[in-house]
Amino acid sequence: MKFLIFIVVTFTGQDISGQVSTYKRLISSVTIDKYFKDTLTFTAKWDYPWYIVDDDDGGNMENTLGGELTETDTAHLYHTANCRTNHQGRHNIRYCNAILIEDTISLLFPPELPAYASGLLVYIKDNFFWTEFSATYPAPTGRLSWDITKQKLVLNKKSYSSGDLIKGYLEIEFIETSIDANRKTIRNKYYYKGYFKTPLLIKD
């Protein structure tokens, strides 16, 4: 439940530190590569949920959020992405979830908890897409905004149905703007890029 609350907070634009998120939308065309090479071997890798710690042989597991272990806690979560970013320090992003809502596909790249608290949403409609980046910080920073300056999305086909595997390559560059305690404006440039392969689910 705590993880779900964090995800909702991260992507609704108001975080626990009182920071307010704003976006400037950049809409671009999707590139279709019907010869997209399916060499995404990362899908053979898996991890336990981020809040589970275990010893090397998996014989001693603990839920750091408290409570008894359940089947969900010990599930093998197979990787659905192999992306990387330099926001909040260079790190990899292992997961992507895809949801079909009416005529729009949403790709969610969630935060790599507990160390990193940033995520990316990609919306795909017809042959166009736009992205929204969001992040939280442990200390208040005032107003935050993320301006997407460059973006590229490659998919293996033009249209998808529920249950299909959606796979491709994503690359964005963005400027994060914040205001410090002295009302000084700070701008930093970051990237987010990599591959994904995940089943497309339909919203109930």
Buried (B, 14 or more C-beta within 10 A) or exposed (E): EEBEEBBEBBBEBEBBEEBEBEBEEBEBEBBBEEEBEEEBEBBEEEEBBBBBEEEEEEEEEEBEEEEEEEEEBBEEBBBBBBBEBEBBEEBBBBBBBBBBEEEEBBBBBBBBBEEBBBBBBBBBBEEEBBBBBBBBBEEEBBEBBBBBEEBBBBBBEEEBEEEBBBBBBBBBBBBBBBBEEEEEEEEEEBBBBBBBBBEBEEEE
